[in-house]
Amino acid sequence: MAQTVRRRLVRAAVVVALTGAGALFGVVQPAGAAAPAVTATAPAAVAHPAAAPAQQPQPAPVDVVKAYFAAINNDEFEAAWALGGKNISGRPYDSFVTATQGTDQNVVSVGSVVGNKVTVTFDVTLINGSQQRFTGTYTVQDGVIVTADVRRV
């Protein structure tokens, strides 16, 4: 009997601790929700409402485009691929890496940002020392470049 009472008290302490920890991490109990019940005749049942996942703020479209070019400049091809290379390259990952490895440096100038569209001009220095200039628009959605309309000038 004493063992059963001790288990129930431990369960009640766990419920109180979990409820307190939820408050510590910003979990808010909905208004009108009943506190978890602990009885002396049955094991404690804890009902937790399904919490919506916390939405992380998305980076500004201009920051995504800058991060994309920084990843290419730093030979961080997986990061560049994830930031939108997979959407705009029109080629498989290995071909994307091969093509971007042919560049030595990309210098990007942002012209304008309208909504989720970022207009840029960038100068590419190839490994052989030659330079090329491009201009165009990158469209960013949910922190990733989804389309690009870029041409050589």
N, C-alpha and C positions, 0 to 999 in steps of 0.2 A: 504494500500500500504506500509506504513512504517513497519507494522507488518510483511509482506512478506519479505521485504528486511532484516529486523532484523533476521528472521529465516534462511535466506540464508547465512548471515554472520556468524551466530552461527554454521551452518553446515560446512562452510568453515574452521572455527577455529577448529572444531572437527577433520576434515580431516587432517589439519596441525598437530594437537596435536597427533593424532594416528600415523601419519607417523614418527614424532619425537620419540614417545615412541617405535616404532618398531626398530628404530636405537639404542635406549638405551638397548634393550634386544637382540641385535645381529641379528635382522631380516634385511636381505639385499635385496633391490629391485634388480631384475635381470637387467643386462645391457640392455639398449634399451627399458626398460619398461616405458610407459608413466606415468607421474604423474597424480593423480586423478584430473579430470576436475571439475570445479565449474563454473556454468553459471548463468546469471541473469534471465533466462527464465524457467529453470527446476531445480528440486531438484538435489543436488550433488549426483553423483553415484561414489562409491568407489569400484574399482576392486582390489582384493588382490589375487595374485597368490597362489595356494595351496603350502604351504611350506612342505617340507619333514620333518618328525619328527626328532628332533636331536637325534643322536645315542649316547647313553651313553657308555662310555668305559666299557668293560666287565672286571670283576676282573680276575686276573691270576688264572689258574686252581689250583695251590697249595694253594692259599688263599681261594678258595671255599672249598676245602677238609678240610683245617684247621678250617674254619668257621662251617662246618658240625659237626666235632667232638666237637668243642667248644659249639655248640648249644646242643648237647647231654649231655655234661658234666654239662651244666647249666640248664638242664631240660627244655629247650626251644624246645619242641617237634614239634610244628608247624613250627618253623624255620628250624629244621633239616629235616622235611618232605619236605618243599619247596626247600631246597638246594639239594635234590636228594633222600631222603629217600623213597619218593613215587615211584621212578624209580628203586631202587635197593633192596628194602626190600622184594618184592615178597609177601606182605601181606597187608591187609587193615590198615588204619591209627590206629585204636584202638589196633590192634595186634602189630604194630610197637611201639606204646607208651609203651605197656606192656613189650615188649622185651627190650627196651632201659631203662626202669625204673629199670630193674634188674641189671644194671651196676652202679657202684659207681664212677668210673673214667676211662677215656680212655687217655692214653699217646701215642701220635703219633710222630713217627720219619719219616721224609721224606727221602727216598732213592734217588730218582731221579725224574726229570720232563723232559719229552720229548714231545714237542708239547702240546697236551691237555691231556696227560696221566701222572698221578702222582702215583709213586710207593711208598708205605709206609709200615712200620711195626708199629703195635700198640699193646700195652699191655692193657688189660682190667682187671680191678679189679671189681669183682662182689660184690654185697651187702653182700654176706655171707663171704667175705674176700678172696675167691679163685681167682687165676689169670689165665688168658689165653693170649696167644700171637697169633697174626694174621699177615699175610703179603699179599700184593696184590696190584692191580692197580685199580685206579679210573679214569674213563674217564669223562672229563668235557666239556660241550658244552653250549655256551650262558649263562655262569654263574651258571650252574646247573650240578650236577653229573648225567650222563645219564646211565652209566653202571659201574659195579664193578666186578672184578675177585679177590676174597679174599678167603683165606683158613687159617685154623688153623694150626699152626706149633708147 
